[in-house]
Structures are given as C-alpha cells and as structure tokens.
Amino acid sequence: MKALKHLALATVLGSSLMSGAANAADELTLQLKWVTQGQFAGYYVAKDKGFYEEEDLDVTIKPGGPDIAPPQVIAGGGADVIVDWMPSALASREKGVPLVNIAQPFKKSGMMLTCLKETGITGPEDFKGRTLGVWFFGNEYPFLSWMSQLDMPTDGGDEGVTVLKQGFNVDPLLQKQADCISTMTYNEYWQVIDAGIPEEDLVVFKYEDQGVATLEDGLYVLEDSLKDEAMVDKLARFVKASMKGWAYASENPEEAAEIVLENDATGAQTEKHQIRMVKEINKLVDGSDGTLDMDAYERTVKSLLAGGSDPVITKEPEGATSTAVTDKM
C-alpha cells in the first residue's frame, strides 16, 4: 500500500510540475539604448500594467548607458531584442552583426543641433569654422551624413567643422566650449532651458527640418531569430504588448512617467523632467502600431549612403528589415 501511495503522490507531483512548466511564461530580454527614462516608457508601462503577462511573456528590461552598445550586447547573447537607432543598426550590419529591424515604434526623429544665438549662426552654412558637439557610440552617424551632404569636412579648418566629442550632457554649450551641441527634443534641449538659457537665446536645427532625419528607436533582432517560428511568435506578442504600452503612455503621460521613475534604480531622474520627456516622446511615436514605414526606411538609407568619401554605409542593405513579426500581430 505504501508503494502505491508513493507512486500516486509521485504521479500527482510530476503532473503538477509538468503543468507548471507548460504554463511558464516565455522569457525574453530587451536591451535598451540608454538609461531608464521616458524614452522607453512604452516598455516599462507594458511590463507594469501586465500587458506582457497577458501575452504570456516574462520580459526582462536591461537599461543601457554610455558604455553599453546594444549591437554588441545582442551579438554576445545578452539580449533577444534591442532598441537602437537605424544608422547604428545598419552600420553594425555592414560590419558583420546581422541585425534586422522587426518593428519601428518611433515614426519621427527627435535629434537636433542647438546653438547659442550669440554665435551669429542662423543657418547650416554658418557651421563653417565652428565647433560642434557630437555624440558618438553610434549616434554620430546622422551628423556625419549631414555634414557630408553639406560638403563640410569634420576635421576642422575654415571650410569645415571641428567636432567636439560630446558627453551625454549639455556642458559644452553652457561652458561655451562649443557653438552648437547635439540635443534631443525630449531631453537635452530642456536641460539647456532648465540651466537658465531662455529659448529666445537659442537657435535650433531639427534634423527633420533639414531633410537628413534618420529613423531612431526601432526594435532589432539577429537574423537567426527569424528562422525560428516559435521565436517569431514570441516576438510578435512582445511587439503587440509593447505598442499597447506606448498607446497607454500616450493617454496617461503622468502615470507613465511615474512608472519610469519606479524602475529607475539610480534615482537620478526628476518627475518634472520625466513627464515632459514622455509627452515629447509621444510626439515621435505618434500613434505608431510598430509597422516600419518603408518610405522612411528608404530615406534613411539614402541619407546614410550620401556620405561622400566617408559614407555611414557603403552599399544598399539587403535583408535589413522584416515584416515577419508585425504580420503576425
């Protein structure tokens, strides 16, 4: 009898364990392009509000930082999906990291050059002989493409520009080390304003307005991920839930900012800044359902190829985008 009881108990426990394993949510790791902030509100909202859980997903969100390159992280197996700008992703692909765009939450670019009006700069032609602050770590590609199209060398001289390798702050403008610096509509521009420089004392050049805007925060995976049907299904559920998160953030920016702050382990962000950031980010997402606009993709590629003697990419990319994921949503 004891043997039968033990057998029955083992069968029940085994069945329970198998049921638990069958019901376990699919794990997926997302690597962000930068630190926890409103730029990524949609993903944090999707996790906090249970949108990923509704899609049977257990999503880990890994913040980025100045020393973290998402293409390197995913190439090394540290993530399943990354958030990256398309110039960086296409440049990485040409260098051997087979990244593929599976969704494009951001429709518009938020990148700008912000200059002090006192410098006398009124148009791009006035950049000659000036010092311009530029972000690197993959963020330099849109700028380099723009300068190439303006036929302005980036190694200094009266006919070119001097590039100041800018940290992820606005100090070079405040300390007048640069005539213009890189800013985003949702972040650094407002840091300049908060530092006490009024908007009327600034001149802003939006990449969108200059015709050199390239696609920014998109979702990328390695090619091999798309050869696995189960992975494609998992990615489709992830994108669907993420876009639901972005829609919620658009309708509830204050709550979305609070969720971001709750996930910021550094405690360095302020509520005022994050609410403002989420609101500005919503303008870039602009109701996107995650589908990549191929016209915008072609414009990005054309801009990156138009680099004169030093283009960002040297040939038309092949296989750099896929609708396999968004087609299943």
C-alpha positions as CSV (number, residue, x, y, z in Angstrom):
1,M,0.0,0.0,0.0
2,K,2.8,2.4,0.9
3,A,4.4,1.8,-2.5
4,L,1.1,2.5,-4.2
5,K,0.7,5.7,-2.2
6,H,4.2,6.9,-3.0
7,L,3.6,6.1,-6.7
8,A,0.3,8.1,-6.6
9,L,2.0,11.0,-4.9
10,A,4.9,11.0,-7.4
11,T,2.4,10.9,-10.3
12,V,0.5,13.9,-8.9
13,L,3.7,15.9,-8.2
14,G,5.1,15.1,-11.6
15,S,1.8,16.1,-13.3
16,S,1.8,19.3,-11.3
17,L,5.4,20.1,-12.3
18,M,4.7,19.4,-15.9
19,S,1.6,21.6,-15.8
20,G,3.7,24.4,-14.2
21,A,6.4,24.1,-16.9
22,A,3.8,24.1,-19.6
23,N,2.2,27.3,-18.2
24,A,5.5,29.1,-17.6
25,A,5.6,32.4,-19.5
26,D,8.1,32.7,-22.3
27,E,11.2,34.6,-21.3
28,L,12.5,37.5,-23.4
29,T,15.3,40.1,-22.7
30,L,15.1,43.6,-24.1
31,Q,18.3,45.7,-24.1
32,L,17.6,49.5,-24.1
33,K,19.7,52.0,-26.0
34,W,20.1,54.3,-22.9
35,V,19.4,54.6,-19.2
36,T,15.9,54.2,-17.7
37,Q,13.9,57.3,-18.8
38,G,10.8,58.4,-20.6
39,Q,12.3,57.5,-23.9
40,F,11.4,53.9,-23.1
41,A,8.2,54.5,-21.3
42,G,6.2,52.1,-23.5
43,Y,8.2,49.1,-22.5
44,Y,8.1,49.9,-18.8
45,V,4.4,50.6,-18.9
46,A,3.7,47.3,-20.8
47,K,5.5,45.4,-18.0
48,D,4.0,47.3,-15.1
49,K,0.4,47.2,-16.5
50,G,0.6,43.4,-17.2
51,F,0.5,43.7,-21.0
52,Y,3.4,41.4,-21.4
53,E,1.9,39.0,-18.9
54,E,-1.3,39.0,-20.9
55,E,0.7,37.8,-23.9
56,D,2.3,35.0,-21.8
57,L,5.6,36.8,-21.7
58,D,8.2,37.3,-18.9
59,V,10.2,40.3,-20.2
60,T,13.4,41.5,-18.6
61,I,14.3,45.1,-19.4
62,K,18.0,45.9,-19.3
63,P,18.9,49.6,-19.1
64,G,21.7,50.9,-21.3
65,G,24.4,53.5,-20.6
66,P,27.4,55.3,-22.1
67,D,29.5,52.2,-22.1
68,I,26.8,49.8,-23.4
69,A,26.4,49.2,-27.2
70,P,23.2,47.3,-27.9
71,P,24.5,45.6,-31.1
72,Q,27.4,44.2,-29.1
73,V,25.1,43.0,-26.3
74,I,22.8,41.1,-28.7
75,A,25.8,39.7,-30.7
76,G,27.2,38.4,-27.4
77,G,23.9,36.7,-26.5
78,G,23.0,39.2,-23.8
79,A,19.6,40.1,-25.2
80,D,16.9,38.8,-27.6
81,V,15.8,42.2,-28.8
82,I,17.5,45.6,-28.7
83,V,16.4,49.2,-29.1
84,D,18.7,51.0,-31.5
85,W,18.8,53.9,-34.0
86,M,18.7,52.7,-37.6
87,P,22.0,54.4,-38.6
88,S,23.8,52.4,-35.9
89,A,22.0,49.2,-36.7
90,L,22.7,49.4,-40.4
91,A,26.3,50.3,-39.8
92,S,26.6,47.4,-37.4
93,R,25.0,45.1,-40.0
94,E,27.5,46.1,-42.7
95,K,30.3,45.4,-40.2
96,G,29.0,41.8,-39.6
97,V,26.4,42.0,-36.9
98,P,23.3,40.6,-38.7
99,L,20.7,43.0,-37.2
100,V,17.2,43.1,-38.6
101,N,14.5,45.7,-37.9
102,I,11.3,43.9,-36.8
103,A,9.3,46.9,-35.7
104,Q,9.6,50.7,-35.6
105,P,7.8,52.4,-32.7
106,F,9.3,55.8,-33.4
107,K,7.9,57.5,-36.6
108,K,9.9,60.7,-36.3
109,S,13.4,61.9,-35.3
110,G,13.9,64.0,-32.2
111,M,17.5,64.9,-33.0
112,M,18.7,68.5,-33.2
113,L,21.7,70.8,-33.1
114,T,21.1,73.5,-30.6
115,C,23.3,76.7,-30.9
116,L,23.7,79.9,-28.9
117,K,22.2,82.8,-30.8
118,E,25.1,85.0,-29.8
119,T,27.4,82.9,-32.0
120,G,25.7,84.5,-35.1
121,I,24.7,81.1,-36.5
122,T,21.5,81.4,-38.5
123,G,21.7,78.5,-41.0
124,P,23.8,75.4,-41.7
125,E,26.1,77.4,-44.0
126,D,27.3,79.2,-40.8
127,F,28.7,76.0,-39.4
128,K,32.0,76.5,-41.2
129,G,34.8,77.1,-38.9
130,R,32.7,76.3,-35.9
131,T,32.9,73.8,-33.1
132,L,30.0,71.4,-32.9
133,G,29.3,68.9,-30.1
134,V,28.6,65.4,-31.4
135,W,27.5,62.2,-29.6
136,F,29.4,59.1,-30.5
137,F,28.7,55.4,-29.7
138,G,26.7,55.1,-32.9
139,N,24.9,58.4,-32.5
140,E,27.4,60.2,-34.7
141,Y,26.2,58.7,-38.0
142,P,23.3,61.1,-38.8
143,F,25.5,64.0,-38.1
144,L,28.4,62.8,-40.3
145,S,25.9,62.1,-43.1
146,W,24.5,65.6,-42.8
147,M,28.0,67.2,-42.9
148,S,28.9,65.1,-45.9
149,Q,25.8,66.3,-47.7
150,L,26.8,69.9,-46.8
151,D,30.3,69.1,-48.1
152,M,31.8,70.2,-44.8
153,P,34.9,68.3,-43.6
154,T,34.7,67.3,-39.9
155,D,38.4,67.7,-39.3
156,G,38.4,71.4,-38.7
157,G,39.6,74.3,-40.8
158,D,37.9,77.4,-42.1
159,E,35.8,75.4,-44.6
160,G,34.9,72.6,-42.2
161,V,33.8,72.0,-38.6
162,T,35.6,71.0,-35.5
163,V,33.9,68.0,-33.8
164,L,33.9,68.0,-30.1
165,K,33.2,64.5,-28.7
166,Q,30.3,65.4,-26.5
167,G,29.4,63.6,-23.4
168,F,25.7,62.9,-22.7
169,N,25.2,66.3,-21.1
170,V,24.9,70.0,-22.2
171,D,28.0,71.3,-20.5
172,P,29.9,72.2,-23.7
173,L,27.2,74.8,-24.6
174,L,26.8,76.1,-21.1
175,Q,30.6,76.5,-20.8
176,K,30.8,77.8,-24.3
177,Q,33.3,75.1,-25.4
178,A,31.1,74.5,-28.5
179,D,29.0,76.8,-30.7
180,C,26.3,74.1,-31.0
181,I,25.6,70.8,-29.3
182,S,23.6,67.7,-30.0
183,T,20.3,67.6,-28.2
184,M,17.0,65.6,-28.4
185,T,13.6,67.3,-28.4
186,Y,12.7,65.3,-25.4
187,N,15.8,65.6,-23.2
188,E,18.9,67.7,-23.6
189,Y,17.2,70.7,-25.1
190,W,15.2,71.1,-21.9
191,Q,18.3,70.6,-19.9
192,V,19.6,73.8,-21.6
193,I,16.4,75.6,-20.8
194,D,16.4,74.4,-17.2
195,A,20.1,75.6,-16.9
196,G,18.8,79.2,-17.3
197,I,19.2,79.8,-21.0
198,P,15.9,81.1,-22.4
199,E,14.5,79.7,-25.7
200,E,14.8,83.1,-27.4
201,D,18.6,82.9,-26.9
202,L,18.9,79.6,-28.8
203,V,18.9,78.6,-32.5
204,V,17.7,75.1,-33.2
205,F,18.2,72.9,-36.3
206,K,16.0,69.9,-36.3
207,Y,17.3,67.0,-38.4
208,E,13.7,66.5,-39.6
209,D,13.6,70.1,-41.0
210,Q,17.0,69.7,-42.7
211,G,15.9,66.7,-44.7
212,V,18.5,64.5,-43.1
213,A,16.4,62.8,-40.3
214,T,17.0,59.1,-39.9
215,L,14.9,56.6,-38.0
216,E,15.7,56.4,-34.4
217,D,14.3,54.0,-31.7
218,G,13.5,50.7,-33.5
219,L,13.4,47.1,-32.4
220,Y,16.1,44.8,-33.8
221,V,16.9,41.1,-33.5
222,L,19.6,38.9,-35.1
223,E,18.6,37.2,-38.4
224,D,18.7,33.7,-36.9
225,S,15.8,34.6,-34.5
226,L,13.5,34.9,-37.5
227,K,14.3,31.4,-38.7
228,D,12.6,30.0,-35.5
229,E,8.8,30.1,-35.8
230,A,8.3,29.9,-32.1
231,M,10.6,32.9,-31.6
232,V,8.8,34.9,-34.3
233,D,5.5,34.2,-32.5
234,K,7.1,35.3,-29.2
235,L,8.4,38.5,-30.8
236,A,5.0,39.3,-32.3
237,R,3.4,39.0,-28.8
238,F,6.2,41.2,-27.5
239,V,5.8,43.9,-30.1
240,K,2.0,43.8,-29.7
241,A,2.2,44.3,-25.9
242,S,4.9,47.0,-26.3
243,M,2.8,49.1,-28.7
244,K,-0.1,48.7,-26.2
245,G,2.3,50.1,-23.6
246,W,3.1,53.1,-25.9
247,A,-0.6,53.7,-26.5
248,Y,-1.2,53.8,-22.8
249,A,1.7,56.1,-22.2
250,S,0.3,58.5,-24.8
251,E,-3.0,58.6,-23.0
252,N,-1.5,58.7,-19.5
253,P,1.9,60.5,-19.6
254,E,1.9,61.4,-15.9
255,E,1.3,57.8,-14.9
256,A,3.8,56.6,-17.4
257,A,6.4,58.9,-16.0
258,E,5.8,57.6,-12.5
259,I,6.2,54.0,-13.8
260,V,9.5,55.0,-15.3
261,L,10.7,56.6,-12.1
262,E,9.7,53.5,-10.1
263,N,12.1,51.5,-12.4
264,D,15.0,53.9,-12.2
265,A,17.4,52.3,-9.8
266,T,19.7,55.4,-9.9
267,G,17.1,57.8,-8.5
268,A,18.7,60.5,-10.7
269,Q,15.6,61.4,-12.7
270,T,13.0,64.0,-11.6
271,E,9.3,63.8,-12.0
272,K,9.0,67.1,-13.9
273,H,11.7,66.1,-16.4
274,Q,10.2,62.6,-17.0
275,I,6.6,63.9,-17.5
276,R,7.9,66.4,-20.0
277,M,10.0,63.7,-21.7
278,V,7.1,61.2,-22.0
279,K,5.0,64.0,-23.6
280,E,7.7,64.8,-26.1
281,I,8.4,61.2,-26.9
282,N,4.7,60.6,-27.6
283,K,5.0,63.1,-30.5
284,L,7.7,60.9,-32.0
285,V,5.7,57.7,-31.6
286,D,2.7,59.5,-33.0
287,G,0.3,56.6,-32.7
288,S,2.6,54.0,-34.4
289,D,1.4,50.4,-34.4
290,G,5.0,49.3,-34.8
291,T,5.0,48.8,-38.6
292,L,8.1,50.2,-40.3
293,D,7.3,52.8,-42.9
294,M,9.4,51.7,-45.9
295,D,9.5,55.2,-47.4
296,A,11.1,56.4,-44.1
297,Y,13.5,53.5,-44.3
298,E,14.5,54.3,-47.9
299,R,15.0,58.0,-46.9
300,T,17.3,56.8,-44.0
301,V,19.3,54.5,-46.3
302,K,19.6,57.3,-48.9
303,S,20.8,59.7,-46.3
304,L,23.4,57.3,-44.9
305,L,24.7,56.4,-48.4
306,A,25.1,60.1,-49.2
307,G,28.3,60.4,-47.3
308,G,30.8,61.5,-50.0
309,S,34.2,59.9,-49.4
310,D,33.2,58.7,-45.9
311,P,29.6,57.4,-46.0
312,V,28.0,55.7,-43.0
313,I,27.2,52.7,-45.1
314,T,28.8,51.9,-48.4
315,K,26.1,49.8,-50.1
316,E,22.3,49.3,-50.2
317,P,21.5,46.9,-47.3
318,E,19.9,43.6,-48.0
319,G,17.7,41.8,-45.6
320,A,17.9,44.6,-43.0
321,T,14.1,44.7,-42.4
322,S,11.4,42.1,-42.0
323,T,7.6,42.1,-41.6
324,A,7.6,38.6,-40.3
325,V,6.8,39.8,-36.7
326,T,4.4,42.6,-37.4
327,D,2.5,40.4,-39.9
328,K,1.6,38.1,-37.0
329,M,0.3,40.8,-34.8
